[in-house]
Structures are given as structure tokens and as C-alpha cells.
Amino acid sequence: MENFRKVRTSEEESPLPFPDLPPDVVEMKVKEGSKIRNLMNFAMAQMELKGSRQIVFSGCGRAVTKTITCVEIMKRKLGGLHQVTKVRYKTLLEVWENQDPLPGGPAQNLTVHKNVPSICILLSRDPLDPNQAGYQPPEPRQGLGTQLGEAGEDTSGSTAKGLKRPLQPPREELLTKKLQVQVPDSPRGSGTASQTTTTDP
């Protein structure tokens, strides 16, 4: 394949795996080279300015991770969105052209069929069927202020002290584990014990 160059990639057209979708639903086809900022600007305009109730994000191959990232950003910005995720496979057709054809012969092209993982995610303001596979209910909107408020209710002091206190026991456990690892490496156990007592306070 070193003499071949990929000249075209096409994706098979397949219907969305969600029943009862409105015909004018917006489908965001995420590509590997798509910019998340451009995708989110258009998607947010559809949901907020034009009042769309549902939107679909789809991507395949290397674009799957970027598709999930766009969905998570939208869920955090809007909140209260119902989600249904469908995973399947799609076929990509790659056309490769021979850069060094045989003398006097026609240029040889290869067509490669590749099955790649694909993901389709439906976000909806309206409730969806919770019994269908891949359904996720809306996540409660919890900001930093809510978390600090809950910590303040549990502790009588300041919220900062309440957040720092639970972190002290893990540090002590890590310190003891580190000392236990150093004990077998030393040639004399008594010398190690004296070192442990001096560094412990």
C-alpha cells in the first residue's frame, strides 16, 4: 500500500436508530476534523434560539470521542435533557489510487470496505421512554455553590475547613504504606525502625 494514496472516503447512509423522530430533527454529524466550538455554536442556536425540542449527535470511527464530548457539553449547558444512546457499526468506503501504475496500463484503484464503530445520541427536552435500551434520565444540576452549601450544612465551621478535613486520613495512609515499602529494602531492621520514629512526628 506504500504506492497508493487515499483519494476519497464515503460513509454509507443509514436511517437514525430512533423511532418516532420528527422529520425536521437536527442531526449533528460529527467528523474527525470537526471543531467542537463550531458544532456547539450551531447546536446551541438550534436548541435555544429556534426552540428545537430534540437534537441528534452522530459520529463514527475516530469521531466517536468528539461526539460524546459535544453531548456532555450540551447537557451541562442546558440541563434537564433526556438521553438515548445507540451504538452500532457503519461501513466506510475508501478509494485508494495507485501512484506508480504499470507502464502502458490503466491506473489501478482499490476500494476498501471498513466496518467502524458508530454512535448516535438523542437529546430531548421532552420525556422519552425510560424502558428503551440506552436511556439516561436528566442529571440534576449541581454546581460548585450547591456542593459548598451541602458541606456547610454538615459542618459548623467554614466550608473550606469542612472540605479539607476528609483529605487528611488518606494522606496518613499513604505515609504508612510508603514506610512499609521502605522497610524491606534496608539491610537492618533496627536501623529502619529508628529512622521511622524520627521522621514520624
Accessible surface in RSA format (square Angstrom, percent):
REM  Atomic radii and reference values for relative SASA: ProtOr
REM  Chains: A
REM  Algorithm: Lee & Richards
REM  Probe-radius: 1.40
REM  Slices: 20
REM RES _ NUM      All-atoms   Total-Side   Main-Chain    Non-polar    All polar
REM                ABS   REL    ABS   REL    ABS   REL    ABS   REL    ABS   REL
RES MET A   1   124.87  64.7  78.48  51.9  46.39 110.5  66.04  56.1  58.83  77.9
RES GLU A   2   166.94  95.8 126.36  95.6  40.58  96.6  56.22 108.7 110.72  90.4
RES ASN A   3    70.77  48.8  66.36  64.1   4.42  10.6   6.58  15.8  64.19  62.0
RES PHE A   4    43.41  21.7  29.61  18.3  13.81  35.9  29.61  17.9  13.81  39.5
RES ARG A   5   126.70  53.2 123.40  62.9   3.30   7.9  58.74  80.3  67.96  41.2
RES LYS A   6    97.67  47.6  76.69  47.1  20.98  50.0  36.71  33.0  60.96  64.9
RES VAL A   7    61.32  40.3  25.54  23.1  35.78  86.2  31.08  27.0  30.24  82.0
RES ARG A   8   143.12  60.1 135.62  69.1   7.50  17.9  59.60  81.5  83.52  50.6
RES THR A   9    71.08  50.6  40.06  40.6  31.02  73.9  34.90  46.9  36.18  54.7
RES SER A  10    48.61  41.1  42.61  56.9   6.00  13.8  38.49  82.0  10.12  14.2
RES GLU A  11    50.75  29.1  33.45  25.3  17.31  41.2  16.09  31.1  34.66  28.3
RES GLU A  12    73.47  42.2  63.21  47.8  10.26  24.4  26.46  51.2  47.01  38.4
RES GLU A  13   147.57  84.7 117.21  88.7  30.36  72.3  66.13 127.9  81.44  66.5
RES SER A  14    39.54  33.4  19.64  26.2  19.90  45.8  22.98  48.9  16.56  23.2
RES PRO A  15   116.48  84.9 102.43  93.4  14.05  51.1 114.33  94.4   2.15  13.4
RES LEU A  16    43.37  24.2  24.65  17.6  18.71  47.0  24.65  17.3  18.71  50.4
RES PRO A  17    41.42  30.2  18.76  17.1  22.66  82.4  33.19  27.4   8.23  51.2
RES PHE A  18    12.94   6.5   2.79   1.7  10.16  26.4   3.55   2.2   9.40  26.9
RES PRO A  19   102.68  74.8  80.51  73.4  22.16  80.6  91.03  75.2  11.64  72.4
RES ASP A  20   144.24 101.0 103.53 103.0  40.71  96.3  41.39  97.4 102.84 102.6
RES LEU A  21    37.83  21.1  13.11   9.4  24.72  62.1  13.40   9.4  24.43  65.8
RES PRO A  22    55.56  40.5  46.93  42.8   8.63  31.4  53.54  44.2   2.02  12.6
RES PRO A  23   144.15 105.1 102.74  93.7  41.41 150.5 115.38  95.3  28.77 178.8
RES ASP A  24   118.54  83.0  93.65  93.2  24.89  58.9  47.13 110.9  71.41  71.2
RES VAL A  25    31.05  20.4  10.21   9.2  20.84  50.2  15.08  13.1  15.97  43.3
RES VAL A  26    26.38  17.4  21.94  19.9   4.44  10.7  26.31  22.9   0.07   0.2
RES GLU A  27    59.57  34.2  35.65  27.0  23.92  56.9  10.99  21.3  48.57  39.7
RES MET A  28    11.10   5.7   9.44   6.2   1.66   4.0   8.91   7.6   2.19   2.9
RES LYS A  29   100.58  49.1  85.05  52.2  15.53  37.0  51.41  46.3  49.17  52.4
RES VAL A  30     4.13   2.7   0.00   0.0   4.13   9.9   0.00   0.0   4.13  11.2
RES LYS A  31   103.90  50.7 102.43  62.8   1.47   3.5  80.21  72.2  23.69  25.2
RES GLU A  32   101.53  58.3  87.13  65.9  14.40  34.3  36.18  70.0  65.35  53.4
RES GLY A  33    71.11  87.7   0.00   N/A  71.11  87.7  41.46 113.8  29.65  66.4
RES SER A  34    24.73  20.9  12.86  17.2  11.87  27.3  12.18  25.9  12.56  17.6
RES LYS A  35   141.43  69.0 132.47  81.3   8.96  21.3  84.81  76.3  56.62  60.3
RES ILE A  36    54.50  31.0  49.97  37.2   4.53  10.9  49.97  36.0   4.53  12.3
RES ARG A  37   188.53  79.2 178.32  90.9  10.21  24.3  61.20  83.6 127.32  77.2
RES ASN A  38    89.57  61.8  81.97  79.2   7.60  18.3  27.69  66.6  61.88  59.8
RES LEU A  39    21.23  11.8  20.03  14.3   1.20   3.0  21.23  14.9   0.00   0.0
RES MET A  40     8.08   4.2   7.84   5.2   0.24   0.6   8.08   6.9   0.00   0.0
RES ASN A  41    92.26  63.6  82.29  79.5   9.98  24.0  27.81  66.9  64.45  62.3
RES PHE A  42   104.71  52.4  99.24  61.5   5.47  14.2 104.11  63.1   0.60   1.7
RES ALA A  43     0.00   0.0   0.00   0.0   0.00   0.0   0.00   0.0   0.00   0.0
RES MET A  44    24.58  12.7  24.36  16.1   0.22   0.5  24.54  20.9   0.04   0.1
RES ALA A  45    30.77  28.3  27.07  41.8   3.69   8.4  30.07  42.3   0.70   1.9
RES GLN A  46    14.18   7.9  14.18  10.4   0.00   0.0   0.33   0.7  13.85  10.5
RES MET A  47     2.72   1.4   0.00   0.0   2.72   6.5   0.00   0.0   2.72   3.6
RES GLU A  48   101.93  58.5  73.09  55.3  28.84  68.7  20.86  40.3  81.07  66.2
RES LEU A  49   151.55  84.4 117.34  83.9  34.21  86.0 120.21  84.4  31.34  84.3
RES LYS A  50   151.87  74.1 116.68  71.6  35.19  83.8  78.70  70.8  73.17  77.9
RES GLY A  51    45.18  55.7   0.00   N/A  45.18  55.7  28.56  78.4  16.62  37.2
RES SER A  52    26.06  22.0  16.98  22.7   9.09  20.9  14.43  30.7  11.63  16.3
RES ARG A  53   123.53  51.9 119.12  60.7   4.41  10.5  51.53  70.4  72.00  43.6
RES GLN A  54    28.51  15.9  23.67  17.3   4.85  11.5   4.79  10.2  23.72  18.0
RES ILE A  55     0.09   0.1   0.09   0.1   0.00   0.0   0.09   0.1   0.00   0.0
RES VAL A  56     0.00   0.0   0.00   0.0   0.00   0.0   0.00   0.0   0.00   0.0
RES PHE A  57     0.00   0.0   0.00   0.0   0.00   0.0   0.00   0.0   0.00   0.0
RES SER A  58     8.01   6.8   6.83   9.1   1.18   2.7   3.39   7.2   4.62   6.5
RES GLY A  59     6.69   8.2   0.00   N/A   6.69   8.2   6.25  17.1   0.44   1.0
RES CYS A  60    19.81  15.0  11.93  13.3   7.88  18.5   0.84   2.1  18.96  20.4
RES GLY A  61    24.06  29.7   0.00   N/A  24.06  29.7  15.09  41.4   8.97  20.1
RES ARG A  62   199.76  83.9 170.47  86.9  29.29  69.7  60.79  83.1 138.97  84.2
RES ALA A  63     3.37   3.1   3.18   4.9   0.19   0.4   3.37   4.7   0.00   0.0
RES VAL A  64    32.31  21.3  32.31  29.3   0.00   0.0  32.31  28.1   0.00   0.0
RES THR A  65   101.98  72.5 100.19 101.6   1.80   4.3  66.43  89.2  35.55  53.7
RES LYS A  66    50.75  24.8  46.85  28.7   3.90   9.3  31.08  28.0  19.67  20.9
RES THR A  67     0.00   0.0   0.00   0.0   0.00   0.0   0.00   0.0   0.00   0.0
RES ILE A  68    71.61  40.7  71.61  53.3   0.00   0.0  71.61  51.6   0.00   0.0
RES THR A  69    51.27  36.5  46.36  47.0   4.91  11.7  32.69  43.9  18.58  28.1
RES CYS A  70     0.00   0.0   0.00   0.0   0.00   0.0   0.00   0.0   0.00   0.0
RES VAL A  71     0.57   0.4   0.57   0.5   0.00   0.0   0.57   0.5   0.00   0.0
RES GLU A  72    53.23  30.6  53.23  40.3   0.00   0.0  27.50  53.2  25.73  21.0
RES ILE A  73    52.99  30.2  50.77  37.8   2.22   5.4  52.88  38.1   0.11   0.3
RES MET A  74     0.00   0.0   0.00   0.0   0.00   0.0   0.00   0.0   0.00   0.0
RES LYS A  75    21.50  10.5  15.10   9.3   6.39  15.2  12.56  11.3   8.93   9.5
RES ARG A  76   169.03  71.0 148.09  75.5  20.94  49.9  71.44  97.6  97.60  59.2
RES LYS A  77   117.99  57.6  94.72  58.1  23.27  55.4  60.60  54.5  57.38  61.1
RES LEU A  78    22.22  12.4   7.45   5.3  14.77  37.1   9.31   6.5  12.91  34.7
RES GLY A  79    14.99  18.5   0.00   N/A  14.99  18.5   5.57  15.3   9.42  21.1
RES GLY A  80    40.01  49.3   0.00   N/A  40.01  49.3  26.80  73.5  13.22  29.6
RES LEU A  81     5.50   3.1   1.34   1.0   4.16  10.5   1.34   0.9   4.16  11.2
RES HIS A  82    26.50  14.5  26.50  18.4   0.00   0.0  15.36  15.8  11.14  13.0
RES GLN A  83     8.74   4.9   8.74   6.4   0.00   0.0   1.32   2.8   7.41   5.6
RES VAL A  84     0.17   0.1   0.17   0.2   0.00   0.0   0.17   0.1   0.00   0.0
RES THR A  85    29.07  20.7  21.71  22.0   7.36  17.5  21.08  28.3   7.99  12.1
RES LYS A  86    49.37  24.1  47.43  29.1   1.94   4.6  26.26  23.6  23.10  24.6
RES VAL A  87   110.36  72.6  78.14  70.7  32.22  77.6  78.14  67.9  32.22  87.4
RES ARG A  88    57.23  24.0  48.89  24.9   8.34  19.9  42.57  58.2  14.66   8.9
RES TYR A  89   155.70  72.7 134.50  76.5  21.20  55.2  88.81  66.7  66.89  82.5
RES LYS A  90    18.69   9.1  17.62  10.8   1.06   2.5   2.68   2.4  16.01  17.1
RES THR A  91    33.51  23.8  33.51  34.0   0.00   0.0  15.28  20.5  18.23  27.6
RES LEU A  92    25.91  14.4  25.91  18.5   0.00   0.0  25.91  18.2   0.00   0.0
RES LEU A  93    58.80  32.7  58.35  41.7   0.45   1.1  58.35  41.0   0.45   1.2
RES GLU A  94    10.69   6.1  10.69   8.1   0.00   0.0   0.00   0.0  10.69   8.7
RES VAL A  95    20.14  13.3  20.14  18.2   0.00   0.0  20.14  17.5   0.00   0.0
RES TRP A  96    53.11  21.3  53.11  25.7   0.00   0.0  52.30  27.9   0.81   1.3
RES GLU A  97    55.68  32.0  55.68  42.1   0.00   0.0   5.71  11.0  49.97  40.8
RES ASN A  98    16.50  11.4  11.29  10.9   5.21  12.6   0.00   0.0  16.50  16.0
RES GLN A  99    94.18  52.7  64.58  47.2  29.60  70.5  33.78  71.9  60.39  45.8
RES ASP A 100    96.75  67.8  84.84  84.4  11.90  28.2  15.26  35.9  81.49  81.3
RES PRO A 101    53.91  39.3  42.97  39.2  10.94  39.8  42.97  35.5  10.94  68.0
RES LEU A 102   118.27  65.9 114.94  82.2   3.33   8.4 115.42  81.1   2.85   7.7
RES PRO A 103   133.06  97.0  99.83  91.0  33.24 120.8 111.33  91.9  21.73 135.1
RES GLY A 104    94.60 116.7   0.00   N/A  94.60 116.7  45.73 125.5  48.86 109.4
RES GLY A 105    32.86  40.5   0.00   N/A  32.86  40.5  16.77  46.0  16.09  36.0
RES PRO A 106   116.79  85.1 103.12  94.0  13.67  49.7 114.56  94.6   2.23  13.9
RES ALA A 107    61.48  56.5  36.08  55.7  25.40  57.8  36.08  50.8  25.40  67.3
RES GLN A 108    83.50  46.7  78.82  57.6   4.69  11.2  27.97  59.5  55.53  42.1
RES ASN A 109    90.14  62.2  61.54  59.5  28.60  68.9  14.99  36.1  75.15  72.6
RES LEU A 110    75.25  41.9  74.28  53.1   0.97   2.4  75.25  52.8   0.00   0.0
RES THR A 111    80.52  57.3  53.17  53.9  27.35  65.2  29.32  39.4  51.21  77.4
RES VAL A 112    50.56  33.3  47.56  43.1   3.00   7.2  50.56  43.9   0.00   0.0
RES HIS A 113   124.87  68.2  96.97  67.4  27.90  71.4  69.99  72.1  54.88  63.9
RES LYS A 114    86.90  42.4  83.04  51.0   3.86   9.2  41.16  37.0  45.74  48.7
RES ASN A 115   112.77  77.8  84.76  81.9  28.02  67.5  16.53  39.8  96.24  93.0
RES VAL A 116    17.86  11.7  17.76  16.1   0.10   0.2  17.86  15.5   0.00   0.0
RES PRO A 117    67.04  48.9  67.04  61.1   0.00   0.0  67.04  55.3   0.00   0.0
RES SER A 118     2.38   2.0   1.55   2.1   0.83   1.9   0.47   1.0   1.91   2.7
RES ILE A 119    11.75   6.7  11.75   8.8   0.00   0.0  11.75   8.5   0.00   0.0
RES CYS A 120     0.18   0.1   0.18   0.2   0.00   0.0   0.00   0.0   0.18   0.2
RES ILE A 121     4.19   2.4   4.19   3.1   0.00   0.0   4.19   3.0   0.00   0.0
RES LEU A 122     7.42   4.1   7.42   5.3   0.00   0.0   7.42   5.2   0.00   0.0
RES LEU A 123     0.00   0.0   0.00   0.0   0.00   0.0   0.00   0.0   0.00   0.0
RES SER A 124     0.00   0.0   0.00   0.0   0.00   0.0   0.00   0.0   0.00   0.0
RES ARG A 125    73.98  31.1  58.73  29.9  15.25  36.3  12.14  16.6  61.84  37.5
RES ASP A 126    54.00  37.8  53.51  53.3   0.49   1.2  19.88  46.8  34.12  34.0
RES PRO A 127   109.91  80.1  90.29  82.3  19.62  71.3  90.49  74.7  19.42 120.7
RES LEU A 128    31.00  17.3  18.01  12.9  12.98  32.6  24.05  16.9   6.95  18.7
RES ASP A 129    77.20  54.1  65.81  65.5  11.40  27.0  31.64  74.5  45.56  45.4
RES PRO A 130    89.15  65.0  71.25  65.0  17.90  65.1  71.25  58.8  17.90 111.2
RES ASN A 131   137.00  94.5 103.34  99.9  33.66  81.0  29.68  71.4 107.31 103.7
RES GLN A 132    51.12  28.6  37.39  27.3  13.73  32.7  25.21  53.7  25.90  19.6
RES ALA A 133    77.17  71.0  61.24  94.5  15.93  36.2  71.44 100.6   5.72  15.2
RES GLY A 134    35.61  43.9   0.00   N/A  35.61  43.9  23.58  64.7  12.04  27.0
RES TYR A 135    45.11  21.1  21.73  12.4  23.38  60.8  12.77   9.6  32.34  39.9
RES GLN A 136    77.82  43.5  77.63  56.7   0.19   0.5  23.69  50.4  54.13  41.1
RES PRO A 137    86.15  62.8  80.57  73.4   5.58  20.3  80.57  66.5   5.58  34.7
RES PRO A 138    46.11  33.6  29.14  26.6  16.97  61.7  29.95  24.7  16.15 100.4
RES GLU A 139   104.75  60.1  92.51  70.0  12.24  29.2  36.89  71.4  67.86  55.4
RES PRO A 140   105.86  77.2  82.76  75.4  23.11  84.0  94.56  78.1  11.30  70.3
RES ARG A 141   167.42  70.3 133.00  67.8  34.42  82.0  63.50  86.8 103.92  63.0
RES GLN A 142   109.92  61.5  80.34  58.7  29.58  70.4  14.78  31.5  95.14  72.2
RES GLY A 143    42.53  52.4   0.00   N/A  42.53  52.4  36.82 101.0   5.71  12.8
RES LEU A 144   129.28  72.0 117.16  83.8  12.13  30.5 118.87  83.5  10.42  28.0
RES GLY A 145    55.43  68.4   0.00   N/A  55.43  68.4  38.67 106.1  16.76  37.5
RES THR A 146    65.41  46.5  54.06  54.8  11.35  27.0  37.89  50.9  27.52  41.6
RES GLN A 147    94.85  53.0  90.04  65.8   4.81  11.4  26.14  55.6  68.70  52.1
RES LEU A 148    58.07  32.3  57.95  41.5   0.12   0.3  58.07  40.8   0.00   0.0
RES GLY A 149    36.80  45.4   0.00   N/A  36.80  45.4  34.76  95.4   2.04   4.6
RES GLU A 150    92.90  53.3  91.37  69.1   1.54   3.7  35.49  68.7  57.41  46.9
RES ALA A 151    17.60  16.2  11.24  17.4   6.35  14.4  17.05  24.0   0.55   1.5
RES GLY A 152    24.53  30.3   0.00   N/A  24.53  30.3  12.32  33.8  12.21  27.4
RES GLU A 153   150.22  86.2 113.11  85.6  37.12  88.4  47.46  91.8 102.76  83.9
RES ASP A 154   124.17  87.0  87.44  87.0  36.73  86.9  29.22  68.8  94.95  94.7
RES THR A 155    34.75  24.7  26.46  26.8   8.29  19.8  31.25  42.0   3.50   5.3
RES SER A 156   129.66 109.6  81.55 108.8  48.11 110.8  58.06 123.6  71.60 100.3
RES GLY A 157    40.95  50.5   0.00   N/A  40.95  50.5  29.15  80.0  11.80  26.4
RES SER A 158    60.58  51.2  44.73  59.7  15.85  36.5  51.99 110.7   8.59  12.0
RES THR A 159    48.98  34.8  47.34  48.0   1.64   3.9  25.14  33.8  23.84  36.0
RES ALA A 160    55.94  51.4  51.12  78.9   4.82  11.0  55.20  77.7   0.74   2.0
RES LYS A 161   126.04  61.5 124.23  76.2   1.81   4.3  68.88  62.0  57.17  60.9
RES GLY A 162     9.55  11.8   0.00   N/A   9.55  11.8   0.43   1.2   9.12  20.4
RES LEU A 163    85.63  47.7  78.25  56.0   7.38  18.6  79.13  55.6   6.50  17.5
RES LYS A 164   138.61  67.6 136.99  84.1   1.62   3.9  80.84  72.8  57.78  61.5
RES ARG A 165   134.56  56.5 129.17  65.8   5.39  12.8  52.48  71.7  82.08  49.7
RES PRO A 166    87.50  63.8  69.13  63.0  18.37  66.8  78.91  65.2   8.59  53.4
RES LEU A 167    97.98  54.6  96.60  69.1   1.38   3.5  96.60  67.8   1.38   3.7
RES GLN A 168   102.52  57.3 101.56  74.2   0.96   2.3  20.58  43.8  81.95  62.2
RES PRO A 169    71.05  51.8  69.42  63.3   1.62   5.9  70.74  58.4   0.31   1.9
RES PRO A 170    64.24  46.8  63.10  57.5   1.14   4.1  63.93  52.8   0.31   1.9
RES ARG A 171   158.98  66.7 152.21  77.6   6.76  16.1  53.93  73.7 105.05  63.7
RES GLU A 172   113.62  65.2 111.51  84.4   2.12   5.0  40.90  79.1  72.72  59.4
RES GLU A 173   100.79  57.9  99.19  75.0   1.60   3.8  32.27  62.4  68.52  55.9
RES LEU A 174   118.81  66.2 114.08  81.6   4.72  11.9 114.38  80.3   4.43  11.9
RES LEU A 175    90.38  50.3  86.70  62.0   3.68   9.2  89.96  63.2   0.41   1.1
RES THR A 176    70.81  50.4  69.39  70.4   1.41   3.4  60.47  81.2  10.34  15.6
RES LYS A 177   122.62  59.8 121.94  74.8   0.68   1.6  71.51  64.4  51.12  54.4
RES LYS A 178   128.58  62.7 121.79  74.7   6.79  16.2  70.47  63.4  58.11  61.9
RES LEU A 179    38.29  21.3  37.52  26.8   0.78   2.0  37.53  26.4   0.76   2.1
RES GLN A 180   121.88  68.2 112.54  82.2   9.34  22.2  40.26  85.7  81.62  61.9
RES VAL A 181   102.23  67.3  95.29  86.3   6.94  16.7 100.23  87.1   2.00   5.4
RES GLN A 182    89.43  50.0  85.22  62.3   4.20  10.0  33.45  71.2  55.98  42.5
RES VAL A 183    67.86  44.7  64.47  58.4   3.39   8.2  64.47  56.0   3.39   9.2
RES PRO A 184   103.07  75.1  68.40  62.3  34.68 126.0  79.26  65.4  23.81 148.0
RES ASP A 185   117.90  82.6  84.96  84.6  32.94  77.9  33.44  78.7  84.46  84.2
RES SER A 186    39.13  33.1  23.05  30.8  16.08  37.0  27.83  59.3  11.30  15.8
RES PRO A 187   136.80  99.7  94.26  85.9  42.54 154.6 106.45  87.9  30.35 188.6
RES ARG A 188   181.24  76.1 176.02  89.7   5.22  12.4  51.15  69.9 130.09  78.8
RES GLY A 189    53.32  65.8   0.00   N/A  53.32  65.8  33.61  92.2  19.71  44.1
RES SER A 190    91.59  77.4  73.13  97.6  18.46  42.5  56.47 120.3  35.12  49.2
RES GLY A 191    30.63  37.8   0.00   N/A  30.63  37.8  30.34  83.3   0.29   0.6
RES THR A 192    12.12   8.6  10.41  10.6   1.71   4.1  10.47  14.1   1.65   2.5
RES ALA A 193    55.66  51.2  48.74  75.2   6.92  15.7  55.14  77.7   0.52   1.4
RES SER A 194    60.31  51.0  54.79  73.1   5.52  12.7  46.94 100.0  13.36  18.7
RES GLN A 195   120.98  67.7 118.36  86.5   2.62   6.2  36.37  77.4  84.62  64.2
RES THR A 196    38.22  27.2  36.55  37.1   1.67   4.0  33.78  45.4   4.44   6.7
RES THR A 197    92.54  65.8  80.66  81.8  11.88  28.3  74.24  99.7  18.29  27.7
RES THR A 198   102.18  72.7  75.50  76.5  26.68  63.6  73.61  98.9  28.58  43.2
RES THR A 199    98.77  70.2  69.84  70.8  28.93  68.9  74.25  99.7  24.52  37.1
RES ASP A 200    90.13  63.1  74.17  73.8  15.96  37.7  11.29  26.6  78.83  78.6
RES PRO A 201   147.79 107.7  75.29  68.6  72.50 263.5 104.13  86.0  43.65 271.3
END  Absolute sums over single chains surface
CHAIN  1 A    13989.7      11201.7       2788.0       8002.6       5987.1
END  Absolute sums over all chains
TOTAL         13989.7      11201.7       2788.0       8002.6       5987.1
